Each structure stands twice: as C-alpha cells, then as structure tokens.
C-alpha cells in the first residue's frame, strides 16, 4: 500500500513539474513586416494524442492550435490575433506566424499538452519575444526604378556639363580670334607708312 502511495505521489510531482516548466529567459526574434517566423516545432510519437497551441501575450490568447482527433491531426487559426500556418513534414509539425505587422510585436508561447502516451504532460516547447520591424525593404521594382532615375540623372548632368564646356570653348575661341584681329588692326594703324593728309597750297596775299 505504501509503495503504491509513494508511486502515486511521485507521478503527481512529475506532472506538476512538467506543468510549471517554463523558459525564464525567452529569446528575441526580429522579423520584418510582411515576413514570417517559425515558433513551434514538435515531433510527436506514433499514436500519440496531443494539443499544440501558440499563445500570444501574457494573457495567453490562443493564436492557433494543432490537435489530434482520432487518427487525424487538425488545425485552427484565430486570425484576429495573428495569421498562422501549419506545416507537417517528415514526422515533424510546426507553427509559423505569417504576414507579420507591427501590431504583432509581442511575446509568444508554444505550449504542448500530451494525453497519450501517459502520463499527462503539459510543457512549454518554446517561448520567444517577436519584434516586428516597421522598416520595409524596397522591392525589386522600386530598386530598378530608382537605379533607372539615377542613371537618367547622371546622363543629364554629364550632357549639361558637356554643353557648358563646349559653349565656353567656342566663346573663348571667338574671343581669341577677336583679340587677334584687333591686334592686327592696331599694328596697321601704328605703322610708319601711315597716310598723311594733303596740305593745302598757300595763296598769295591780295594787294
């Protein structure tokens, strides 16, 4: 009788310890707007019965839930809290937050409840704080348009510089030609063979 009692108390203590298992230092996940982040991953045993829930905030609002109903695994998402996607591959199931927005920045807890095989177990698979960055990286179309306008601006600037340089060159050339002509004319005017004005003949005085 005492051995059975000790075994029963030991089973209860294991269940209580499993129920109170939490990560006191949740890791921080930085995600971009409209991005996604994996939070829950679990590899259930064959023929196991379980509930895997993703909870948001300190109040434990359930975002999405994966549970077994007979031989099937079913999924439900409360999209007013956040959008969630369920994946099942190679015997592993996962829950992923998708289409993130700034309002989805919060702490998230991935909680697992197993019913079969016994004993009943309640534990935390993962606990994380998700910070959604408001910065949205520019799309490829925006980047291509930006590069296009930069190239157009550079081409216009270079064309303007070429026109200004050509105009200044032509203007200086004309000035040099004008100065050369003026210098030649000045030399001709200062020559010793300058034409002298005719001197009128003196008239005899009238008597």
VEXVO-570088 format. One line per field, with one value per atom (N, C-alpha, C, O): residue number from 1; residue in one letter; atom name; x, y, z. Coordinates in steps of 0.001 Angstrom, whole numbers, plus 500000, padded with zeros to 6 digits. Layout:
% VEXVO-570088
pos = (NUM  ...)
code = (A  ...)
site = (CA  ...)
c1 = (X  ...)
c2 = (Y  ...)
c3 = (Z  ...)
This chain:
% VEXVO-570088
pos = (1  1  1  1  2  2  2  2  3  3  3  3  4  4  4  4  5  5  5  5  6  6  6  6  7  7  7  7  8  8  8  8  9  9  9  9  10  10  10  10  11  11  11  11  12  12  12  12  13  13  13  13  14  14  14  14  15  15  15  15  16  16  16  16  17  17  17  17  18  18  18  18  19  19  19  19  20  20  20  20  21  21  21  21  22  22  22  22  23  23  23  23  24  24  24  24  25  25  25  25  26  26  26  26  27  27  27  27  28  28  28  28  29  29  29  29  30  30  30  30  31  31  31  31  32  32  32  32  33  33  33  33  34  34  34  34  35  35  35  35  36  36  36  36  37  37  37  37  38  38  38  38  39  39  39  39  40  40  40  40  41  41  41  41  42  42  42  42  43  43  43  43  44  44  44  44  45  45  45  45  46  46  46  46  47  47  47  47  48  48  48  48  49  49  49  49  50  50  50  50  51  51  51  51  52  52  52  52  53  53  53  53  54  54  54  54  55  55  55  55  56  56  56  56  57  57  57  57  58  58  58  58  59  59  59  59  60  60  60  60  61  61  61  61  62  62  62  62  63  63  63  63  64  64  64  64  65  65  65  65  66  66  66  66  67  67  67  67  68  68  68  68  69  69  69  69  70  70  70  70  71  71  71  71  72  72  72  72  73  73  73  73  74  74  74  74  75  75  75  75  76  76  76  76  77  77  77  77  78  78  78  78  79  79  79  79  80  80  80  80  81  81  81  81  82  82  82  82  83  83  83  83  84  84  84  84  85  85  85  85  86  86  86  86  87  87  87  87  88  88  88  88  89  89  89  89  90  90  90  90  91  91  91  91  92  92  92  92  93  93  93  93  94  94  94  94  95  95  95  95  96  96  96  96  97  97  97  97  98  98  98  98  99  99  99  99  100  100  100  100  101  101  101  101  102  102  102  102  103  103  103  103  104  104  104  104  105  105  105  105  106  106  106  106  107  107  107  107  108  108  108  108  109  109  109  109  110  110  110  110  111  111  111  111  112  112  112  112  113  113  113  113  114  114  114  114  115  115  115  115  116  116  116  116  117  117  117  117  118  118  118  118  119  119  119  119  120  120  120  120  121  121  121  121  122  122  122  122  123  123  123  123  124  124  124  124  125  125  125  125  126  126  126  126  127  127  127  127  128  128  128  128  129  129  129  129  130  130  130  130  131  131  131  131  132  132  132  132  133  133  133  133  134  134  134  134  135  135  135  135  136  136  136  136  137  137  137  137  138  138  138  138  139  139  139  139  140  140  140  140  141  141  141  141  142  142  142  142  143  143  143  143  144  144  144  144  145  145  145  145  146  146  146  146  147  147  147  147  148  148  148  148  149  149  149  149  150  150  150  150  151  151  151  151  152  152  152  152  153  153  153  153  154  154  154  154  155  155  155  155  156  156  156  156  157  157  157  157  158  158  158  158  159  159  159  159  160  160  160  160  161  161  161  161  162  162  162  162  163  163  163  163  164  164  164  164  165  165  165  165  166  166  166  166  167  167  167  167  168  168  168  168  169  169  169  169  170  170  170  170  171  171  171  171  172  172  172  172  173  173  173  173  174  174  174  174  175  175  175  175  176  176  176  176  177  177  177  177  178  178  178  178  179  179  179  179  180  180  180  180  181  181  181  181  182  182  182  182  183  183  183  183  184  184  184  184  185  185  185  185  186  186  186  186  187  187  187  187  188  188  188  188  189  189  189  189  190  190  190  190  191  191  191  191  192  192  192  192  193  193  193  193  194  194  194  194  195  195  195  195  196  196  196  196  197  197  197  197  198  198  198  198  199  199  199  199  200  200  200  200  201  201  201  201  202  202  202  202  203  203  203  203  204  204  204  204  205  205  205  205  206  206  206  206  207  207  207  207)
code = (X  X  X  X  X  X  X  X  X  X  X  X  X  X  X  X  X  X  X  X  X  X  X  X  X  X  X  X  X  X  X  X  X  X  X  X  X  X  X  X  X  X  X  X  X  X  X  X  X  X  X  X  X  X  X  X  X  X  X  X  X  X  X  X  X  X  X  X  X  X  X  X  X  X  X  X  X  X  X  X  X  X  X  X  X  X  X  X  X  X  X  X  X  X  X  X  X  X  X  X  X  X  X  X  X  X  X  X  X  X  X  X  X  X  X  X  X  X  X  X  X  X  X  X  X  X  X  X  X  X  X  X  X  X  X  X  X  X  X  X  X  X  X  X  X  X  X  X  X  X  X  X  X  X  X  X  X  X  X  X  X  X  X  X  X  X  X  X  X  X  X  X  X  X  X  X  X  X  X  X  X  X  X  X  X  X  X  X  X  X  X  X  X  X  X  X  X  X  X  X  X  X  X  X  X  X  X  X  X  X  X  X  X  X  X  X  X  X  X  X  X  X  X  X  X  X  X  X  X  X  X  X  X  X  X  X  X  X  X  X  X  X  X  X  X  X  X  X  X  X  X  X  X  X  X  X  X  X  X  X  X  X  X  X  X  X  X  X  X  X  X  X  X  X  X  X  X  X  X  X  X  X  X  X  X  X  X  X  X  X  X  X  X  X  X  X  X  X  X  X  X  X  X  X  X  X  X  X  X  X  X  X  X  X  X  X  X  X  X  X  X  X  X  X  X  X  X  X  X  X  X  X  X  X  X  X  X  X  X  X  X  X  X  X  X  X  X  X  X  X  X  X  X  X  X  X  X  X  X  X  X  X  X  X  X  X  X  X  X  X  X  X  X  X  X  X  X  X  X  X  X  X  X  X  X  X  X  X  X  X  X  X  X  X  X  X  X  X  X  X  X  X  X  X  X  X  X  X  X  X  X  X  X  X  X  X  X  X  X  X  X  X  X  X  X  X  X  X  X  X  X  X  X  X  X  X  X  X  X  X  X  X  X  X  X  X  X  X  X  X  X  X  X  X  X  X  X  X  X  X  X  X  X  X  X  X  X  X  X  X  X  X  X  X  X  X  X  X  X  X  X  X  X  X  X  X  X  X  X  X  X  X  X  X  X  X  X  X  X  X  X  X  X  X  X  X  X  X  X  X  X  X  X  X  X  X  X  X  X  X  X  X  X  X  X  X  X  X  X  X  X  X  X  X  X  X  X  X  X  X  X  X  X  X  X  X  X  X  X  X  X  X  X  X  X  X  X  X  X  X  X  X  X  X  X  X  X  X  X  X  X  X  X  X  X  X  X  X  X  X  X  X  X  X  X  X  X  X  X  X  X  X  X  X  X  X  X  X  X  X  X  X  X  X  X  X  X  X  X  X  X  X  X  X  X  X  X  X  X  X  X  X  X  X  X  X  X  X  X  X  X  X  X  X  X  X  X  X  X  X  X  X  X  X  X  X  X  X  X  X  X  X  X  X  X  X  X  X  X  X  X  X  X  X  X  X  X  X  X  X  X  X  X  X  X  X  X  X  X  X  X  X  X  X  X  X  X  X  X  X  X  X  X  X  X  X  X  X  X  X  X  X  X  X  X  X  X  X  X  X  X  X  X  X  X  X  X  X  X  X  X  X  X  X  X  X  X  X  X  X  X  X  X  X  X  X  X  X  X  X  X  X  X  X  X  X  X  X  X  X  X  X  X  X  X  X  X  X  X  X  X  X  X  X  X  X  X  X  X  X  X  X  X  X  X  X  X  X  X  X  X  X  X  X  X  X  X  X  X  X  X  X  X  X  X  X  X  X  X  X  X  X  X  X  X  X  X  X  X  X  X  X  X  X  X  X  X  X  X  X  X  X  X  X  X  X  X  X)
site = (N  CA  C  O  N  CA  C  O  N  CA  C  O  N  CA  C  O  N  CA  C  O  N  CA  C  O  N  CA  C  O  N  CA  C  O  N  CA  C  O  N  CA  C  O  N  CA  C  O  N  CA  C  O  N  CA  C  O  N  CA  C  O  N  CA  C  O  N  CA  C  O  N  CA  C  O  N  CA  C  O  N  CA  C  O  N  CA  C  O  N  CA  C  O  N  CA  C  O  N  CA  C  O  N  CA  C  O  N  CA  C  O  N  CA  C  O  N  CA  C  O  N  CA  C  O  N  CA  C  O  N  CA  C  O  N  CA  C  O  N  CA  C  O  N  CA  C  O  N  CA  C  O  N  CA  C  O  N  CA  C  O  N  CA  C  O  N  CA  C  O  N  CA  C  O  N  CA  C  O  N  CA  C  O  N  CA  C  O  N  CA  C  O  N  CA  C  O  N  CA  C  O  N  CA  C  O  N  CA  C  O  N  CA  C  O  N  CA  C  O  N  CA  C  O  N  CA  C  O  N  CA  C  O  N  CA  C  O  N  CA  C  O  N  CA  C  O  N  CA  C  O  N  CA  C  O  N  CA  C  O  N  CA  C  O  N  CA  C  O  N  CA  C  O  N  CA  C  O  N  CA  C  O  N  CA  C  O  N  CA  C  O  N  CA  C  O  N  CA  C  O  N  CA  C  O  N  CA  C  O  N  CA  C  O  N  CA  C  O  N  CA  C  O  N  CA  C  O  N  CA  C  O  N  CA  C  O  N  CA  C  O  N  CA  C  O  N  CA  C  O  N  CA  C  O  N  CA  C  O  N  CA  C  O  N  CA  C  O  N  CA  C  O  N  CA  C  O  N  CA  C  O  N  CA  C  O  N  CA  C  O  N  CA  C  O  N  CA  C  O  N  CA  C  O  N  CA  C  O  N  CA  C  O  N  CA  C  O  N  CA  C  O  N  CA  C  O  N  CA  C  O  N  CA  C  O  N  CA  C  O  N  CA  C  O  N  CA  C  O  N  CA  C  O  N  CA  C  O  N  CA  C  O  N  CA  C  O  N  CA  C  O  N  CA  C  O  N  CA  C  O  N  CA  C  O  N  CA  C  O  N  CA  C  O  N  CA  C  O  N  CA  C  O  N  CA  C  O  N  CA  C  O  N  CA  C  O  N  CA  C  O  N  CA  C  O  N  CA  C  O  N  CA  C  O  N  CA  C  O  N  CA  C  O  N  CA  C  O  N  CA  C  O  N  CA  C  O  N  CA  C  O  N  CA  C  O  N  CA  C  O  N  CA  C  O  N  CA  C  O  N  CA  C  O  N  CA  C  O  N  CA  C  O  N  CA  C  O  N  CA  C  O  N  CA  C  O  N  CA  C  O  N  CA  C  O  N  CA  C  O  N  CA  C  O  N  CA  C  O  N  CA  C  O  N  CA  C  O  N  CA  C  O  N  CA  C  O  N  CA  C  O  N  CA  C  O  N  CA  C  O  N  CA  C  O  N  CA  C  O  N  CA  C  O  N  CA  C  O  N  CA  C  O  N  CA  C  O  N  CA  C  O  N  CA  C  O  N  CA  C  O  N  CA  C  O  N  CA  C  O  N  CA  C  O  N  CA  C  O  N  CA  C  O  N  CA  C  O  N  CA  C  O  N  CA  C  O  N  CA  C  O  N  CA  C  O  N  CA  C  O  N  CA  C  O  N  CA  C  O  N  CA  C  O  N  CA  C  O  N  CA  C  O  N  CA  C  O  N  CA  C  O  N  CA  C  O  N  CA  C  O  N  CA  C  O  N  CA  C  O  N  CA  C  O  N  CA  C  O  N  CA  C  O  N  CA  C  O  N  CA  C  O  N  CA  C  O  N  CA  C  O  N  CA  C  O  N  CA  C  O  N  CA  C  O  N  CA  C  O  N  CA  C  O  N  CA  C  O  N  CA  C  O  N  CA  C  O  N  CA  C  O  N  CA  C  O  N  CA  C  O  N  CA  C  O  N  CA  C  O  N  CA  C  O  N  CA  C  O  N  CA  C  O  N  CA  C  O  N  CA  C  O  N  CA  C  O  N  CA  C  O  N  CA  C  O  N  CA  C  O)
c1 = (500838  500000  500871  500604  501927  502786  503565  503821  503939  504676  503800  504261  502532  501589  501401  501337  501311  501128  502335  502189  503540  504757  504822  505200  504454  504452  503453  503736  502269  501255  501732  501557  502337  502847  503973  504075  504818  505903  505349  505878  504293  503670  503076  503188  502426  501847  502936  502769  504053  505144  505743  506114  505845  506365  505424  505872  504112  503138  503200  503156  503301  503361  504621  504582  505741  506995  506910  507437  506242  506090  505181  505415  504130  503194  503836  503446  504800  505388  506698  507403  507033  508288  508152  507331  508923  508912  510325  511195  510530  511821  511791  511065  512583  512559  513193  512943  514010  514677  514313  515093  513147  512751  513681  514125  513964  514844  514060  512839  514760  514154  514321  515411  513226  513233  512852  511801  513710  513444  512966  513661  511790  511197  510828  510640  510727  510356  508853  508199  508330  506909  506590  507358  505446  505011  505902  505830  506740  507603  506944  505736  507760  507259  508354  509538  507921  508878  508338  507154  509211  508852  508999  510025  507949  507971  507803  508421  507001  506709  507145  506775  507928  508293  508191  508699  507519  507301  507240  506601  507908  507905  507118  507688  505837  505027  505372  505812  505157  505355  504188  503130  504394  503347  502169  502341  500979  499727  499613  498915  500280  500182  498975  498490  498504  497393  497899  498434  497727  498327  497568  496795  497814  497404  498654  499410  498863  499989  499409  498837  499559  498949  500028  501059  499757  500616  499840  498799  500352  499662  500401  501622  499631  500179  499986  498917  501065  500971  500953  500966  500922  500891  499543  499448  498483  497154  496949  495975  497850  497738  496646  495992  496430  495445  495932  497041  495093  495477  495414  494378  496546  496611  496222  495380  496829  496493  496693  497372  496085  496043  496126  495429  496994  497072  496703  497275  495743  495309  494960  494683  494983  494648  493193  492700  492533  491148  491068  490857  491243  491335  492661  493699  492645  493894  494321  495409  493476  493754  494350  494124  495112  495664  494982  495031  494348  493572  494217  495008  493849  494472  493399  492463  493566  492639  493431  494357  493046  493748  492743  491733  493039  492248  492951  493860  492520  493234  493110  493867  492159  492065  493243  493531  493917  495113  496366  497158  496527  497645  497419  496730  498011  497885  498960  500127  498535  499412  499299  498236  500420  500436  500928  501855  500281  500612  501316  500822  502483  503236  503479  503693  503445  503733  504634  504235  505860  506831  507793  508328  508004  508967  508710  509640  507431  507067  507182  507068  507409  507528  506463  506246  505808  504822  505383  506177  504955  505462  504372  503485  504464  503558  504388  505408  503936  504685  503766  502681  504210  503492  503812  504978  502789  502981  502300  501478  502668  502081  502151  501153  503326  503504  503338  503627  502864  502715  503246  503543  503357  503897  503036  503552  501739  500834  501042  500554  501752  502004  503236  503578  503898  505033  504552  503777  505005  504548  505335  506146  505072  505662  504744  503520  505350  504598  505104  506303  504149  504469  503888  502702  504740  504309  504134  505108  502884  502578  502084  501258  502602  502274  501578  502017  500487  499788  499694  499110  500250  500185  499254  499297  498410  497455  497811  497625  498315  498747  500112  500245  501123  501094  501099  501541  500607  500613  502037  502899  502346  501364  501043  501764  499944  499560  500688  501214  501041  502188  501803  501170  502190  501948  503254  503772  503787  505089  505136  504247  506178  506399  507510  508641  507158  508134  509056  510266  508477  509279  508582  507355  509410  508897  509792  511008  509207  510008  509270  508045  510061  509519  509793  510947  508735  508840  508715  507704  509751  509748  509671  510562  508595  508381  508887  508368  509896  510487  509574  509057  509384  508483  509134  508454  510458  511152  510800  510908  510375  510034  511063  511165  511828  512839  512217  511171  512827  512257  512213  513109  511161  511005  511934  512585  511982  512852  512407  513239  511083  510590  511005  511394  510919  511324  512817  513246  513612  515050  515413  516284  514743  515038  514642  515362  513489  513079  514049  514360  514529  515484  516797  517352  517286  518512  518311  519206  517139  516837  516896  517501  516260  516247  517643  518006  518418  519801  520618  521371  520469  521206  520753  521571  519447  518951  519521  519941  519539  520093  521567  522012  522337  523764  523958  524838  523118  523230  522905  523586  521851  521501  522610  522939  523187  524264  525482  526063  525870  527017  526751  527645  525522  525177  525245  525758  524723  524771  526208  526553  527049  528459  529141  529942  528823  529438  529010  529831  527719  527218  527872  528274  527977  528591  530055  530525  530788  532214  532376  533263  531517  531595  531291  531947  530292  529943  531088  531407  531706  532828  534030  534749  534236  535350  535130  536040  533906  533605  533707  534227  533222  533270  534719  535058  535559  536974  537692  538547  537339  537949  537588  538440  536313  535883  536577  536942  536758  537439  538897  539406  539566  540957  541049  541953  540126  540130  539870  540487  538954  538646  539858  540174  540535  541723  542840  543579  542956  543979  543700  544620  542451  542089  542346  542882  541962  542198  543687  544095  544492  545927  546494  547359  546030  546487  546089  546884  544860  544420  545230  545540  545570  546357  547752  548290  548333  549648  549603  550528  548555  548429  548292  548895  547529  547326  548601  548820  549421  550645  551857  552982  551671  552779  553351  552645  554672  555312  554894  555172  554235  553772  552311  551547  551948  550574  550337  551231  549165  548800  548671  548020  549326  549273  548266  548109  547616  546592  547265  548348  546623  547172  547148  546186  548286  548392  547942  548489  546983  546519  547605  548372  547662  548655  548366  547216  549454  549290  548927  549501  548033  547606  548377  548801  548517  549199  548284  547063  548882  548051  547478  548138  546378  545714  546192  546189  546602  547078  545969  546172)
c2 = (498792  500000  501254  502196  501269  502438  502629  503760  501531  501640  502270  503101  501870  502463  503942  504743  504318  505712  506546  507648  506000  506717  506877  507939  505825  505903  506930  507661  506986  507957  509378  510258  509606  510943  511334  512495  510374  510662  511030  511927  510351  510651  512046  512780  512423  513764  514823  515856  514582  515567  515737  516849  514651  514754  515584  516402  515373  516140  517613  518464  517925  519322  519980  521125  519270  519831  520076  521070  519168  519355  520522  521250  520718  521809  523157  524149  523226  524511  524774  525731  523928  524113  525293  525254  526321  527491  528000  527788  528683  529299  530714  531569  530961  532267  533350  534536  532954  533915  533633  533009  534082  533829  534561  535677  533914  534538  535546  535447  536501  537571  537266  536929  537390  537163  538472  539044  538945  540167  539777  539071  540236  539910  541189  542237  541093  542243  542221  541184  543375  543482  542643  542608  541969  541024  539789  539015  539608  538431  537300  537313  536313  535170  534664  534941  533906  533379  532054  531944  531047  529741  529787  530213  529338  529381  528011  527747  527141  525843  524712  524676  523792  522573  521396  521448  520338  519202  517937  517909  516904  515601  514623  514029  514445  513569  512097  511679  511337  509901  509263  509871  508049  507335  507053  506652  507274  507058  507941  507581  509070  509968  510879  511108  511391  512346  513606  513537  514756  515974  517200  517138  518305  519645  520523  520573  521201  522138  523509  523724  524440  525760  526836  526726  527871  529055  530189  530607  530687  531713  533039  533079  534123  535464  536264  536245  536985  537893  537187  535959  538005  537463  536855  536031  537264  536722  535344  534664  534927  533584  533462  532423  534520  534423  533433  533559  532453  531413  531957  532451  531858  532295  531155  531326  530002  528844  527573  527570  526497  525259  524074  524021  523123  521835  520760  520704  519910  518886  517608  517629  516519  515216  514897  515079  514419  513967  512591  512467  511564  510222  510066  510475  509489  509324  510583  510615  511621  512828  513929  513986  514791  515994  517205  517418  517996  519135  520439  520477  521509  522820  523899  523865  524864  526002  527268  527259  528362  529640  530744  530897  531514  532699  533902  534491  534252  535241  536658  537540  536895  538236  538515  539674  537476  537643  537771  538699  536841  536835  535668  534703  535772  534690  533651  533970  532392  531280  530217  530026  529521  528459  527176  527180  526068  524758  523931  523802  523373  522523  521171  521085  520121  518768  518090  517869  517761  517186  516292  516675  515081  514119  513843  513758  513706  513386  514536  514327  515768  516950  517960  518234  518503  519542  520873  520916  521950  523275  524309  524152  525371  526518  527747  528016  528485  529642  530854  530797  531951  533218  533815  533876  534257  534801  536162  536534  536901  538227  539117  539706  539199  539953  541448  541978  542112  543566  544082  543304  545405  545989  545628  545446  545523  545211  543792  543471  542950  541588  541483  540387  542585  542564  542212  542957  541086  540619  539360  538862  538867  537589  536452  536573  535347  534180  532938  532762  532081  530854  529679  529655  528712  527480  526417  525979  526006  525128  523770  523696  522722  521353  520613  520660  519928  519057  517668  517512  516691  515315  514499  514603  513683  512844  511363  510586  510992  509619  509705  510465  508985  508020  508711  509855  508028  508604  508694  508008  509489  510292  511599  512028  512214  513506  514517  514644  515221  516132  517466  517531  518506  519863  520627  520801  521083  521743  522826  522928  523632  524708  524286  524023  524230  523861  525029  524861  526197  527371  528621  528709  529587  530881  531954  531917  532912  533914  535247  535315  536291  537639  538040  538122  538288  538623  540135  540730  540740  542178  542359  541936  542991  543210  544595  545601  544636  545905  546579  545946  547893  548640  548933  549322  548748  549036  547991  546790  548458  547557  547708  548777  546665  546793  547061  546494  547907  548222  547005  546161  546925  545805  545943  546971  544886  544900  545961  546594  546160  547173  548568  549404  548807  550111  550326  551418  549278  549397  549639  550458  548924  549117  550508  551133  551010  552367  553397  554394  553147  554068  554096  555165  552923  552863  553552  554239  553367  553995  555508  556170  556060  557518  558040  559142  557273  557694  557765  558716  556759  556759  557909  558534  558187  559319  560620  561483  560766  561984  562156  563265  561061  561136  561509  562304  560925  561237  562699  563348  563226  564631  565534  566537  565189  566002  566024  567083  564850  564797  565542  566200  565441  566170  567676  568417  568122  569546  570029  571104  569237  569613  569692  570594  568752  568757  569996  570626  570346  571524  572797  573667  572906  574099  574206  575292  573083  573100  573469  574246  572911  573229  574699  575340  575236  576649  577547  578532  577213  578005  577924  578906  576754  576594  577449  578144  577395  578205  579691  580461  580105  581504  581974  583067  581187  581566  581597  582450  580668  580662  581923  582526  582321  583547  584770  585694  584780  585903  585993  587082  584833  584843  585336  586105  584907  585377  586874  587586  587346  588786  589581  590633  589079  589776  589785  590762  588695  588636  589655  590325  589779  590766  592183  593020  592444  593774  594088  595228  593091  593313  593631  594497  592955  593240  594641  595364  595014  596365  597415  598462  597164  598127  598279  599385  597180  597254  598052  598814  597893  598638  600127  600930  600508  601932  602571  603761  601844  602396  602274  602504  601926  601774  603133  604141  603153  604415  604838  605958  603954  604303  604742  604467  605410  605892  606988  607790  607026  608060  609393  609533  610382  611737  612560  612397  613414  614254  615290  615785  615610  616597  617983  618389  618731  620104  621077  621047  621915  622867  623894  624302  624322  625306  626694  627102  627399  628756  629733  629666  630581  631598  632885  633268  633490  634788  635815  635772  636711  637764  638750  639064  639187  640149  641539  641948  642243  643611  644577  645787)
c3 = (500000  500000  500000  499254  500848  500923  499619  499206  498977  497717  496645  495863  496616  495648  495923  494991  497210  497568  497151  496623  497397  497010  495502  495006  494760  493307  492797  491848  493435  493030  493288  492444  494458  494766  493815  493418  493449  492509  491137  490481  490694  489408  489415  488433  490553  490655  490616  489967  491303  491325  489937  489561  489164  487797  486934  486130  487100  486331  486684  485796  487966  488398  487877  487427  487931  487428  485933  485434  485205  483759  483452  482487  484268  484030  484299  483683  485192  485566  484837  485157  483855  483122  482178  481262  482377  481520  481350  482194  480227  479965  480513  480005  481554  482204  481349  481563  480385  479511  478055  477336  477613  476221  475261  475530  474146  473168  472335  472213  471774  470994  469507  469044  468776  467334  466653  466942  465748  464994  463603  462873  463248  461949  461225  461843  459916  459102  458836  458947  458486  458176  456944  455982  456989  455951  455884  454929  456901  456938  457711  457946  458107  458851  459773  459580  460792  461767  462300  462622  462392  462949  464465  464995  465151  466611  467246  468278  466680  467297  466379  465205  466917  466209  467189  468310  466728  467607  466757  465705  467226  466560  467433  468349  467174  468030  467823  466752  468881  468789  468040  467877  467595  466873  467802  468953  467271  468002  469249  470197  469254  470404  470244  469136  471363  471382  472079  473186  471429  471975  471479  470524  472154  471721  471685  472655  470586  470459  470151  469082  471095  470948  470928  471591  470152  470125  470768  470261  471893  472670  472540  472390  472601  472437  473710  474319  474113  475240  476581  476667  477628  478989  479339  480249  478611  478896  478293  478617  477425  476840  475804  475719  474997  473925  472870  472351  472560  471618  470196  469751  469487  468091  467166  466284  467361  466544  467360  468387  466876  467644  466693  465680  467037  466349  467371  468459  467011  467961  467197  465998  467918  467346  467641  468754  466614  466743  466092  464886  466917  466360  465631  466150  464448  463704  462948  462372  462942  462163  463037  464245  462390  463029  462431  461220  463271  462796  463249  464192  462541  462772  462755  461957  463667  463697  464007  464819  463339  463494  463806  463118  464862  465188  464535  465119  463330  462524  463069  462664  463989  464567  465508  465806  465971  466806  465934  466099  465021  464069  463123  463454  461940  460971  461206  461433  461144  461475  460389  459798  460134  459131  459776  460585  459396  459942  458864  457744  459221  458303  458961  460171  458154  458636  457612  456468  458034  457118  457884  458924  457345  457910  459388  460191  459732  461101  462076  463283  461580  462430  462044  460864  463040  462795  463295  464235  462651  463027  462817  461978  463606  463503  463173  463807  462174  461677  461622  461044  462227  462089  460725  460335  459996  458661  458556  459394  457495  457222  458468  458885  459039  460280  460062  458989  461111  461124  462465  463372  462568  463799  464999  466101  464795  465908  466449  467532  465718  466164  467056  467502  467322  468251  469651  470251  470170  471488  471851  471070  473054  473478  473051  473101  472631  472154  472878  473097  473244  473953  473191  472862  472917  472265  473351  473964  473583  474709  474194  473285  474787  474376  475512  476661  475173  476108  475475  474402  476117  475635  476526  477751  475887  476612  476484  477421  475338  475081  474409  473450  474846  475970  477319  477426  478364  479715  480231  479682  481244  481981  481258  480357  481678  481130  481353  482459  480300  480370  479762  478709  480433  479945  480069  481173  478951  478979  477927  477081  477983  477024  476072  476482  474787  473774  473473  473322  473390  473024  473539  473580  473932  474376  473787  473974  473079  472367  472363  472461  472247  472063  470623  470200  469879  468456  468301  468676  467747  467462  465949  465213  465500  464066  463716  464200  462876  462444  461439  460519  461634  460743  459406  458456  459321  458061  457027  457275  455862  454766  453667  453064  453391  452346  450995  450681  450190  448883  447992  448018  447203  446294  445109  444920  444312  443134  442139  441489  442017  441088  441537  440722  442836  443357  443151  442776  443397  443221  441763  441469  440833  439411  438956  438176  439440  439088  439657  439006  440889  441495  440710  440461  440326  439531  438184  437692  437594  436308  436411  435568  437455  437605  437952  437539  438695  438985  437697  437488  436837  435566  434671  433995  434668  433870  434404  433632  435743  436325  436007  435711  436067  435736  434272  433942  433376  431951  431672  430878  432330  432140  432660  432027  433805  434368  433450  433211  432933  432040  430738  430204  430222  428992  429221  428382  430364  430679  430817  430328  431483  431619  430252  430006  429369  428033  427249  426581  427330  426603  427148  426376  428478  429073  428677  428338  428716  428343  426871  426515  426015  424582  424330  423509  425040  424876  425331  424665  426460  426955  426004  425819  425409  424472  423228  422775  422674  421485  421810  421002  422976  423378  423528  423073  424144  424303  422952  422716  422076  420751  419981  419328  420060  419384  419985  419258  421297  421941  421485  421222  421394  420934  419494  419167  418623  417232  417169  416378  418006  418028  418511  417956  419541  420038  418997  418875  418251  417201  416108  415639  415698  414667  415169  414443  416407  416969  417038  416812  417346  417415  416040  415918  415016  413655  413216  412614  413519  413154  413891  413323  415110  415887  415294  415243  414850  414221  412922  412639  412134  410873  411136  410424  412122  412426  412956  412731  413631  414208  413274  413719  412014  411068  410677  410699  410308  409900  408503  408075  407806  406459  406486  405560  407533  407628  406592  406321  406025  405044  405739  406774  405119  405689  404900  403690  405591  404951  404047  404360  402933  401973  402577  403228  402330  402863  401765  400662  402041  401007  400676  401548  399358  398885  399454  399614  399751  400291  399159  398072  399402  398426  398616  399707  397520  397558  398226  398077  398943  399591  398565  397575  398777  397852  398223  399385  397183  397359  397116  397216)
